């Protein structure tokens, strides 16, 4: 018998306030397809700010998690504390930029979950190490070469398979088995958890977990075929289940820029 599922949405001051309005609209518009608890997390917010969120949530059944950690240890710090409280649950995590765009969105994740499996909405081969070879506007030569050396040490070169941690379904106890840094102190350290040499993906891959992308056709895709899911940075992303800020940025690109982004994320595939 499968465990209960809890959907976790993170409210924090680090994303535009409009994001919560968008999340709530889409959460109400698209049927999840399966019974679940909605958990709203409040991180680094004042009581006044929390009251504003509560007012918007009036009439929406949910439970709350008030994160008492004062320092910003990013999404992973909060999610780890949630997982400790809800150890016997399956957790579907949504960061502050995310919302569903298809009916049965949660059902697709839940029904495909098995032991030693993580179901994700999007994945990527992109490498911050390889990307650092491009000199960005404003980078002096010292900063440019320092970044190349540093990122080569921290991140694998392309292809660097990893799942994007904007949305994913995982057993809480499995999530807690990952060896997180004691304190996440920078965005760079959070990037390392997602796609560094000791990423959460590489950790579970070594433990023989299946990390699968599910799309709106309710089809599953393994690492070799992630791009074929058409959920992120490939074709028109027409088979996505979830939307996030980078998914939406890709949609706005013209044909030429979409092709360049697709190559950055997947290489030359097709």
C-alpha positions in Angstrom: 0.0 0.0 0.0 1.4 3.4 -1.0 2.0 6.1 1.5 0.0 9.3 1.8 1.1 12.1 -0.4 1.7 15.7 0.7 2.1 18.5 -1.8 4.5 21.1 -0.5 4.5 24.7 -1.8 7.2 27.1 -0.5 6.4 30.8 0.3 9.4 33.0 0.8 10.6 36.5 0.2 13.0 35.3 -2.5 10.4 35.0 -5.3 8.0 37.7 -6.6 4.7 38.0 -4.7 2.9 37.4 -8.0 4.1 33.9 -8.1 1.9 32.8 -5.2 -1.2 34.3 -6.9 -0.3 32.3 -10.1 0.2 29.2 -8.1 -3.1 29.5 -6.3 -5.0 30.2 -9.6 -3.5 27.1 -11.3 -3.8 24.9 -8.3 -7.5 25.6 -8.2 -8.0 25.4 -12.0 -6.3 22.1 -12.6 -7.6 19.0 -10.8 -4.8 17.0 -9.1 -6.6 13.7 -9.8 -5.8 12.3 -6.4 -6.4 12.9 -2.7 -3.5 14.8 -1.0 -2.7 17.3 1.7 -1.6 20.7 0.6 1.2 22.0 2.9 2.1 25.7 2.6 5.6 26.5 4.0 6.4 29.9 5.3 10.1 30.7 5.2 11.8 33.9 6.4 8.6 35.9 6.3 7.2 38.4 8.9 3.9 37.7 10.6 2.4 40.5 8.6 3.5 38.9 5.3 2.2 35.5 6.5 -1.2 37.0 7.3 -1.4 38.3 3.7 -0.8 34.7 2.4 -3.4 33.3 4.8 -5.9 35.8 3.6 -5.4 34.7 0.0 -5.7 31.0 1.0 -9.0 31.5 2.7 -11.3 28.8 1.4 -8.5 26.6 0.2 -8.0 23.5 2.4 -4.4 23.3 3.6 -2.0 22.9 6.5 0.9 25.1 7.4 4.6 24.7 8.2 6.3 27.6 9.7 10.0 27.3 9.2 11.7 28.7 12.3 15.2 28.8 10.7 16.2 32.5 10.6 19.1 32.1 8.1 18.3 31.5 4.4 19.4 27.9 3.7 17.5 27.9 0.5 14.7 25.5 -0.6 16.6 22.4 0.5 16.9 23.4 4.1 13.2 23.9 4.4 12.3 20.8 2.5 14.6 18.7 4.8 12.8 20.0 7.9 9.4 19.2 6.3 10.6 15.7 5.4 11.7 15.2 9.1 8.2 16.1 10.2 6.4 14.0 7.6 8.7 11.0 7.4 6.0 8.5 6.5 4.7 10.5 3.5 5.5 10.8 -0.2 6.4 14.4 -0.7 5.7 16.3 -3.9 7.7 19.5 -3.8 6.9 22.7 -5.6 9.2 25.7 -5.4 7.8 29.3 -5.3 7.9 29.7 -9.1 5.9 26.5 -9.9 2.4 25.6 -10.7 0.5 22.8 -12.5 -0.8 23.3 -16.1 -2.6 20.0 -16.7 -5.4 18.1 -15.0 -4.4 15.0 -13.1 -1.0 16.5 -12.6 -0.4 14.9 -9.2 -2.0 11.6 -10.2 0.7 11.2 -12.9 3.5 11.5 -10.4 1.8 9.4 -7.7 0.7 6.5 -9.9 4.1 6.0 -11.4 6.0 6.1 -8.1 7.5 2.8 -6.9 10.1 1.8 -4.3 13.5 3.3 -5.1 12.0 5.7 -7.6 11.9 9.5 -7.9 9.4 11.0 -10.4 10.3 14.5 -11.7 8.7 17.1 -13.9 11.8 18.1 -15.8 15.5 17.2 -16.1 18.6 18.4 -17.9 22.1 17.6 -19.1 23.2 21.2 -18.7 26.6 21.9 -17.0 27.5 25.0 -15.2 31.1 24.0 -15.7 30.8 23.9 -19.5 28.7 27.1 -19.4 31.5 28.9 -17.5 33.6 28.8 -20.7 31.5 31.6 -22.1 32.6 35.0 -21.0 29.6 37.1 -19.9 29.2 40.8 -20.2 30.8 42.4 -17.1 33.3 39.5 -16.5 36.8 40.7 -16.4 39.5 38.2 -17.3 40.4 37.4 -13.7 36.7 36.7 -12.8 36.3 34.7 -16.1 39.3 32.4 -15.5 38.6 32.0 -11.8 35.0 30.9 -12.6 36.3 28.3 -15.1 38.7 26.8 -12.6 36.2 26.9 -9.7 33.2 25.5 -11.6 35.4 22.7 -13.2 36.1 21.6 -9.7 32.5 21.8 -8.5 30.4 20.7 -11.5 30.9 17.9 -14.1 31.4 18.9 -17.7 28.6 18.5 -20.2 26.7 16.2 -20.3 25.8 16.5 -16.7 22.6 14.6 -16.1 20.5 15.9 -13.1 16.8 16.4 -12.3 15.6 20.0 -11.9 14.5 20.4 -8.3 11.6 22.8 -9.0 9.1 19.9 -8.8 9.7 16.2 -7.8 8.0 13.4 -5.9 10.1 11.5 -3.4 9.7 9.3 -0.4 10.5 11.5 2.7 12.9 9.0 4.2 14.7 8.6 0.9 15.1 12.3 0.7 16.6 12.5 4.2 19.2 9.8 3.3 21.0 12.3 1.1 24.1 13.7 2.7 23.2 17.4 2.7 25.8 20.0 3.6 25.4 21.0 7.2 24.5 24.5 6.3 23.7 25.8 2.8 25.1 29.3 2.8 25.0 30.4 -0.8 23.1 29.9 -4.0 26.2 28.2 -5.5 26.0 25.6 -2.8 22.3 25.0 -3.6 23.3 24.6 -7.3 25.8 22.0 -6.2 23.1 20.0 -4.5 21.1 20.0 -7.7 23.8 19.5 -10.3 27.2 19.4 -8.7 29.6 16.4 -8.5 27.9 15.2 -5.4 24.4 16.1 -6.6 21.2 14.6 -5.2 20.8 12.9 -8.6 24.2 11.3 -8.6 23.7 10.2 -5.0 20.5 8.3 -5.8 21.8 7.1 -9.2 24.6 5.3 -7.3 22.0 3.7 -5.0 20.3 2.3 -8.1 17.2 4.5 -8.0 15.1 5.1 -11.1 14.9 8.9 -11.7 12.1 9.3 -14.3 10.5 12.3 -16.0 6.7 12.0 -16.5 4.9 14.0 -19.1 1.3 14.9 -19.8 0.8 11.7 -21.9 1.6 9.9 -18.6 4.7 8.4 -20.2 7.9 7.9 -18.3 11.4 8.7 -19.6 14.8 7.6 -18.3 18.0 9.5 -18.4 18.8 8.6 -22.0 15.4 9.8 -23.2 14.6 12.7 -20.8 14.6 15.2 -23.7 11.9 13.2 -25.5 9.4 14.0 -22.8 9.1 17.5 -24.3 8.8 19.0 -20.9 11.8 21.3 -20.8 13.9 23.1 -23.4 13.0 20.8 -26.3 10.6 21.6 -29.2 7.7 23.6 -27.7 7.5 21.9 -24.3 3.9 21.0 -25.2 3.9 17.9 -22.9 4.8 19.6 -19.7 2.8 18.9 -16.6 4.3 21.7 -14.4 5.5 25.2 -15.2 8.3 27.1 -13.5 10.2 30.3 -14.3 12.8 28.7 -16.6 10.1 26.7 -18.5 8.3 30.0 -19.0 11.5 31.8 -20.1 12.0 29.2 -22.8 8.5 29.6 -24.1 9.2 33.4 -24.7 12.3 32.8 -26.8 12.3 33.1 -30.5 13.0 30.0 -32.7 16.8 30.7 -33.0 17.2 31.3 -29.2 15.1 28.2 -28.4 17.5 26.1 -30.6 20.5 27.5 -28.8 19.0 26.9 -25.4 18.0 23.4 -26.3 21.6 22.6 -27.3 22.9 24.1 -24.0 20.5 21.8 -22.1 20.6 18.6 -24.2 23.4 18.9 -26.8 22.4 18.1 -30.4 19.6 15.6 -30.1 16.5 14.9 -32.2 
